[in-house]
Amino acid sequence: MSKITDAAINDLLNRGVVETVVKTDLIEKLKSGRKLRIKLGIDPSGKDLHIGHMVVIKKLKEFQDLGHQIVLLFGNFTGQIGDPTGKMEGRAIKSKQELEKNAEKYLDQVKTFLDIDKIETRWNADWLEKLNFSDVIRLASSFTVSQMMERDMFQDRVKKNIPISMHEFMYPLMQGYDSVALKADLELGGTDQTFNLLAGRVIQKAYGQTPQDILTVPILEGLDGVKKMGKSENNYIAVDDAPKDMFGKVMSIPDKVILKYFELATFVSLDQIKKHEKALKQGENPMNLKKILGKEIVKIYHSQEDANAAEAAFVNQFSKNELPEDIEEKTIDAKAINLIELIVNEKLAPSKSEARRLIEQGGVKVDQEKVTDVNFKMDLKNEKLLQVGKRKFLKVKGA
């Protein structure tokens, strides 16, 4: 382990970081030169990652580059239960086999940032399945009901009279026990995981271990600039998106999140980001910075050559009003279809209300003509070209 400078610590603990608990302790550990065990718990309920997921992976890379031991802990036991974070109801149980298959895809995608050969990969079923009822009682005794009810999600569900199953109370206990099993020095996670991360400190202390420090990273807003990036909101940039799609999605983000995307989703230096911020304040066209941002993101997941080609394709399509070359074609077993229904069915908008809003605001075209009638029925006797927003195209015809 090489000696870390104060400047490096400052960048490590401030760029893309919301909170560090306990910061003074972590700084002391980093300066000691000891190789730290740094845990990231992963619920592999999904297999396709987006760049919002990669914010914490990017931070892990910084620690790995300093020589610390990264431990990826896959919840092939806890994932069968499901953490209710961000949900207003309990989540459907998944099989261990399905979770382990998803984890394989996850590992393949995080190789973009991490040296997989140097990572310790663990599965929490290895110890949680072996606990007997006495062990579970001991684990539960390390936490009080009042502590559990401090969780915002549980408070919200009580207020709305939405049931909380007892097994959902067990999730933070099991996640905390994972830290005991791994002897974690530091655990990373998004701000939506703060409660579970803090539970790990409580439970480690109850089992006679030095409590892990905690570092939380921000939640990256999606393409709408408001809601958390996610598939359910259809506002995400997938890690395995094609270069042109990835670049085009970046160009659609609101101006207000440009700098945040630079900080969390790229390796552009903080000094350069400050220059971009200054340029915006002085009247720089945000589109110019989005092009730089888009190329930086495409370069990370593909290559510089792909980034250059994606920018050229975007300029040709939108600056010169050219249509994309590879428009998807769809045949529908109908002579006509309601436009809103078509947009939602083909996942060109996440909901009927969003489709209605796009139509009312002139964001939908049929055969390159704006349609503002929310009750519009598309005649499918002949092939029609549907455009939703600036980037989504579909050729559709009746069977």
C-alpha positions in Angstrom: 0.0 0.0 0.0 1.4 3.4 -1.1 1.0 6.4 1.2 -2.0 8.5 0.3 -1.8 12.3 0.2 -4.2 14.7 1.8 -5.3 16.0 -1.7 -6.1 12.4 -2.7 -8.1 11.8 0.4 -10.0 15.1 -0.1 -11.0 14.1 -3.7 -11.8 10.5 -2.6 -14.2 11.6 0.2 -15.8 14.6 -1.5 -16.3 14.0 -5.2 -19.6 12.3 -5.7 -20.0 11.7 -1.9 -23.0 12.7 0.2 -21.9 11.6 3.6 -19.1 9.8 5.4 -19.6 8.1 8.8 -17.3 8.5 10.6 -15.1 10.7 8.5 -12.3 11.2 10.9 -12.1 7.5 11.5 -12.0 6.7 7.8 -9.3 9.3 7.2 -7.2 7.8 10.0 -7.6 4.3 8.4 -6.7 5.6 5.0 -3.5 7.2 6.3 -2.5 4.1 8.3 -1.5 2.4 5.1 -3.6 -0.7 6.0 -5.4 -2.5 3.3 -9.1 -2.0 4.0 -11.9 -4.4 3.3 -14.5 -2.3 1.4 -17.9 -3.8 1.0 -20.7 -3.2 -1.5 -23.8 -5.2 -1.0 -25.7 -6.0 -4.2 -29.3 -7.1 -4.5 -29.1 -8.9 -7.9 -32.9 -8.7 -8.5 -32.1 -7.1 -11.9 -29.4 -8.0 -14.4 -29.2 -4.9 -16.7 -27.4 -2.0 -15.1 -27.7 1.7 -16.0 -25.2 4.5 -15.4 -27.0 5.4 -12.2 -26.0 2.0 -10.8 -22.4 2.7 -11.8 -22.0 5.8 -9.6 -21.1 3.7 -6.6 -19.0 1.3 -8.8 -17.0 4.3 -10.0 -16.3 5.2 -6.4 -15.2 1.6 -5.7 -12.7 1.9 -8.5 -11.1 4.8 -6.7 -10.5 2.7 -3.6 -9.3 -0.3 -5.7 -6.8 1.9 -7.5 -5.4 2.8 -4.1 -4.8 -0.9 -3.4 -7.8 -1.6 -1.1 -9.7 -4.9 -1.1 -13.1 -4.6 -2.8 -15.7 -7.1 -1.6 -18.8 -7.5 -3.8 -21.4 -9.2 -1.6 -24.3 -10.6 -3.7 -27.6 -11.1 -1.8 -28.5 -14.5 -3.1 -30.3 -15.0 0.3 -31.5 -11.5 1.1 -32.5 -10.9 -2.5 -35.1 -13.6 -2.1 -36.8 -11.4 0.5 -36.2 -8.0 -1.1 -35.4 -4.7 0.6 -38.5 -2.5 0.6 -36.4 0.7 0.1 -38.2 3.0 -2.4 -41.3 0.7 -2.4 -44.7 1.2 -0.9 -45.3 -2.5 -0.7 -43.5 -5.8 -0.2 -41.6 -7.1 -3.2 -42.2 -10.5 -4.8 -39.8 -13.2 -3.8 -37.2 -14.3 -6.4 -35.4 -17.7 -6.5 -31.8 -18.1 -5.6 -31.0 -19.5 -9.0 -32.5 -16.4 -10.7 -30.5 -14.1 -8.5 -27.2 -15.9 -9.1 -27.8 -15.8 -12.9 -28.4 -12.0 -12.6 -25.2 -11.6 -10.6 -23.1 -13.1 -13.4 -24.4 -10.4 -15.8 -23.7 -7.8 -13.1 -20.1 -8.9 -12.8 -19.6 -8.8 -16.6 -20.9 -5.2 -16.7 -18.9 -3.8 -13.8 -15.7 -4.9 -15.5 -15.8 -1.6 -17.2 -14.5 0.0 -14.0 -13.2 -2.7 -11.8 -10.4 -5.3 -12.0 -12.6 -8.4 -11.4 -9.5 -10.6 -10.8 -8.7 -8.6 -7.7 -12.2 -8.5 -6.3 -13.4 -10.8 -3.5 -16.9 -12.0 -4.6 -19.1 -13.4 -1.8 -22.7 -14.8 -1.4 -24.6 -14.1 1.8 -26.5 -17.4 1.6 -23.2 -19.0 2.6 -23.7 -17.8 6.2 -27.3 -16.7 6.5 -28.7 -20.1 5.5 -26.7 -21.7 8.3 -28.1 -19.6 11.1 -30.4 -21.5 13.5 -33.3 -19.9 15.4 -31.1 -19.2 18.4 -28.7 -17.3 16.1 -31.6 -15.3 14.6 -32.9 -14.4 18.1 -29.4 -13.2 19.0 -29.2 -11.1 15.8 -32.7 -9.6 16.4 -31.8 -8.7 20.0 -29.1 -6.3 18.7 -31.8 -4.0 17.4 -34.9 -2.4 19.0 -38.3 -1.9 17.4 -38.0 1.8 17.9 -34.7 1.8 16.0 -36.3 -0.2 13.2 -39.3 2.3 13.0 -36.9 5.2 12.4 -36.7 4.0 8.8 -38.6 6.5 6.7 -40.0 3.9 4.5 -41.6 2.0 7.4 -43.0 5.3 8.8 -44.6 6.1 5.4 -46.2 2.7 5.2 -47.7 3.0 8.7 -49.1 6.4 7.9 -50.7 5.0 4.7 -52.0 1.9 6.5 -49.9 -0.3 4.2 -48.9 -3.6 5.9 -45.3 -4.3 6.9 -44.4 -8.0 7.0 -42.1 -9.2 9.8 -39.6 -10.5 7.3 -39.1 -7.0 6.0 -37.8 -6.0 9.4 -35.2 -8.8 9.1 -33.6 -7.3 5.9 -31.5 -4.6 7.6 -30.5 -7.1 10.3 -29.3 -9.6 7.7 -27.4 -6.9 5.8 -25.8 -5.8 9.0 -24.8 -9.4 9.7 -23.2 -9.6 6.3 -20.7 -6.9 7.5 -20.0 -9.1 10.5 -19.3 -12.1 8.3 -17.1 -10.1 6.0 -15.3 -8.1 8.8 -16.0 -4.9 6.7 -13.9 -1.8 7.4 -16.0 0.4 5.1 -19.4 -0.1 3.3 -20.5 2.0 0.3 -24.1 2.5 -0.9 -26.6 5.0 -2.3 -28.3 7.4 0.0 -31.4 5.2 -0.2 -29.4 2.6 1.7 -28.3 4.8 4.6 -30.5 3.0 7.2 -29.2 -0.4 6.3 -25.6 0.8 6.3 -26.0 2.3 9.7 -27.6 -1.0 10.9 -24.3 -2.7 10.0 -22.5 -0.5 12.5 -24.9 -1.4 15.3 -24.7 -5.1 14.6 -21.0 -5.2 14.2 -20.6 -3.5 17.6 -23.0 -6.1 19.1 -20.8 -8.9 17.8 -17.7 -7.4 19.2 -16.3 -5.9 16.0 -15.1 -2.3 15.3 -18.1 -0.7 13.5 -17.5 -0.2 9.8 -17.3 3.3 8.4 -19.9 4.3 5.8 -19.7 6.3 2.6 -22.9 7.2 0.7 -23.1 8.4 -2.9 -25.9 10.5 -4.5 -28.8 9.1 -6.5 -28.5 10.1 -10.1 -31.6 11.5 -11.6 -32.8 10.0 -14.9 -33.3 11.6 -18.3 -36.2 13.7 -16.9 -33.9 15.3 -14.4 -36.3 14.7 -11.6 -37.0 11.1 -10.7 -34.3 8.5 -9.8 -32.9 6.8 -12.9 -34.6 3.5 -13.4 -36.3 1.2 -15.9 -39.7 1.6 -14.3 -39.6 5.3 -15.2 -38.1 4.6 -18.7 -35.6 7.4 -17.9 -32.3 5.5 -17.9 -29.1 5.1 -19.9 -28.3 1.4 -19.9 -24.7 0.3 -19.6 -25.1 -1.8 -22.7 -26.9 0.8 -24.8 -25.6 1.2 -28.3 -23.3 4.2 -28.7 -25.8 6.2 -30.7 -28.6 5.5 -28.2 -26.3 6.4 -25.3 -25.2 9.7 -26.9 -28.7 10.6 -27.9 -30.1 10.0 -24.4 -27.4 12.3 -22.9 -28.4 15.0 -25.3 -32.0 14.8 -24.0 -31.2 15.5 -20.3 -32.3 18.8 -18.8 -29.6 21.5 -18.6 -29.8 21.6 -14.8 -28.2 18.1 -14.4 -25.4 18.5 -16.9 -22.7 19.2 -14.3 -24.0 16.5 -11.9 -23.7 14.0 -14.8 -20.1 15.2 -15.4 -19.3 14.6 -11.7 -21.0 11.3 -11.1 -20.9 9.6 -14.5 -17.5 10.6 -16.0 -13.8 10.8 -15.0 -13.6 14.4 -16.1 -11.5 16.3 -13.4 -13.2 18.6 -10.9 -11.2 21.5 -12.2 -12.5 20.9 -15.7 -16.1 20.6 -14.4 -15.6 24.0 -12.7 -14.6 25.4 -16.1 -17.7 24.0 -17.7 -19.8 25.5 -14.9 -18.2 28.9 -15.5 -18.8 28.6 -19.2 -22.5 27.9 -18.6 -22.8 31.0 -16.4 -21.1 33.1 -19.1 -23.7 32.0 -21.7 -22.2 28.8 -23.2 -24.8 26.9 -25.2 -25.7 23.9 -23.0 -25.9 21.7 -26.1 -22.2 22.1 -26.6 -21.5 20.8 -23.1 -24.0 17.9 -23.6 -22.0 16.8 -26.7 -18.8 16.8 -24.6 -20.6 14.9 -21.8 -22.1 12.4 -24.3 -18.8 11.6 -25.8 -17.2 11.1 -22.3 -19.9 8.6 -21.3 -19.8 6.7 -24.6 -16.0 6.6 -24.4 -16.2 4.9 -21.0 -18.6 2.1 -22.1 -17.5 1.7 -25.7 -14.5 3.6 -27.2 -13.4 7.1 -28.4 -14.1 6.0 -32.0 -17.6 5.0 -31.1 -18.0 8.4 -29.2 -17.0 10.3 -32.3 -19.3 8.3 -34.6 -22.2 8.8 -32.2 -21.7 12.5 -32.1 -21.5 12.6 -36.0 -24.7 10.5 -36.3 -26.5 12.9 -33.8 -25.5 16.0 -35.8 -26.6 14.4 -39.1 -29.9 13.4 -37.7 -30.9 16.4 -35.6 -28.9 19.3 -36.9 -29.7 18.4 -40.6 -33.2 17.0 -39.8 -32.3 13.6 -41.2 -34.1 10.4 -40.1 -32.1 7.6 -38.4 -31.1 4.7 -40.7 -32.2 1.9 -38.4 -35.8 2.6 -37.5 -37.6 -0.3 -35.9 -40.6 -1.7 -37.8 -43.8 -3.0 -36.1 -46.8 -4.9 -37.5 -50.0 -4.6 -35.5 -53.1 -6.8 -35.9 -55.5 -3.9 -36.3 -56.7 -1.4 -38.9 -56.4 1.6 -36.5 -55.1 2.2 -33.0 -55.4 5.0 -30.4 -52.1 7.0 -30.5 -51.7 7.0 -26.7 -52.3 3.3 -26.5 -49.7 2.7 -29.2 -47.1 4.9 -27.5 -47.5 3.1 -24.2 -47.7 -0.4 -25.6 -44.4 0.1 -27.5 -42.8 1.6 -24.4 -42.2 5.0 -26.1 -43.5 6.6 -22.9 -43.7 5.1 -19.4 -47.4 5.9 -18.9 -50.6 7.1 -20.5 -50.4 10.4 -18.6 -46.8 11.0 -20.0 -47.9 10.1 -23.5 -50.8 12.5 -23.2 -48.5 15.2 -22.0 -46.1 14.7 -24.9 -49.0 14.9 -27.4 -50.4 18.0 -25.9 -47.0 19.7 -25.9 -46.3 18.9 -29.6 -43.7 16.2 -28.9 -45.4 13.5 -31.1 -45.4 13.3 -34.9 -47.0 11.0 -37.3 -45.4 11.0 -40.8 -43.4 14.0 -39.6 -46.6 16.1 -38.8 -47.3 17.1 -35.2 -50.3 15.5 -33.6 -51.8 17.4 -30.6 -55.2 15.5 -30.4 -55.0 13.1 -27.4 -57.9 11.1 -28.9 -56.1 10.7 -32.3 -56.5 7.3 -33.9 -53.8 6.2 -36.3 -55.0 4.7 -39.5 -52.8 1.6 -40.2 -53.9 0.8 -43.8 -50.5 2.2 -44.9 -47.2 2.3 -43.0 -46.9 5.2 -40.7 -43.8 6.8 -39.2 -44.2 7.6 -35.5 -41.9 9.9 -33.7 -42.0 10.5 -29.9 -39.8 13.2 -28.6 -36.5 13.9 -30.4 -35.0 10.4 -30.4 -37.7 7.7 -30.6 -38.9 6.5 -33.9 -41.2 3.6 -35.0 -42.5 2.5 -38.4 -45.9 0.8 -37.8 -48.5 -0.8 -40.1 -51.6 -3.0 -39.8 -51.5 -6.7 -40.4 
